[in-house]
Amino acid sequence: KMENYPKHCELNMSALRIGGVAFVSIPGEPFTDIGVKIKETEGFDLILPCAITNGYEGYFPMRSAFDEGGYEARTSPYKADIADDMVSFAKDLLGKLSNVYVILMLITTIILGGLGFADDYIKTIQQTN
């Protein structure tokens, strides 16, 4: 069956962070272990893998399911290591969110601190005049 499918495909996965909570979109139906492995990513209070988001691209079975030959694996157009690829990509996305969040927090803190200092300075100058 795989000979009729392309060697590569693009899946639209994305991630969003709100404070310590992260959402990871998966465009289809992942096996539970995919979500469990994504949730093992450190640096978050809670990670919520969200299925059937950004489209529907079918089932995403674990490698063991391909070996067992169940319905999901037989109907999935993907290679046996699709789950590993998805987990790896999701962890990369989450890692980028982590860095961006910290940088944005630092920049925001510096800007707001500078504005607060400028406001206090202007008020002090006005009071002395």
Residue, then its C-alpha position, 0 to 999 in steps of 0.5 A: k500500500m505504501e508504494n502509492y504514497p509520497k515519501h514525504c508529506e507535510l502535516n500542519m502541527s502548531a503549538l501555543r503557550i499560555g503561561g505554563v500551559a501548552f497546547v499542541s495541535i495534531p491534524g488527525e487521530p494520534f494513538t494515546d502514547i503519542g500524547v503521553k510522550i509529548k506530555e513528557t516535555e519538561g518546562f511546562d505545568l501542563i501540556l494538552p495535545c489536541a487531536i483533529t486540529n488544523g485538518y484531518e490527515g488520518y490515524f497516527p499509529m505507534r510502531s507497535a500497531f504497524d507490527e500488530g496490523g490493526y485497523e488504524a495501522r492498515t488504513s494509515p498512509y504513513k510509515a511505521d515511525i510516524a509517531d516518533d517523527m510527530v513526537s520529535f517535531a512536537k517537542d521541537l515546537l514546545g522548545k521554541l515556545s519556551n525560548v520565545y516566552v522567556i525572551l518576550m517576558l524579559i523584553t516586556t519587563i525591561i520596557l515596562g520597567g523603563l516606562g515606569f522609571a521615565d514616568d517616576y522621573i517626569k513626576t519628580i521633575q514636575q514636583t521640583n519645578 
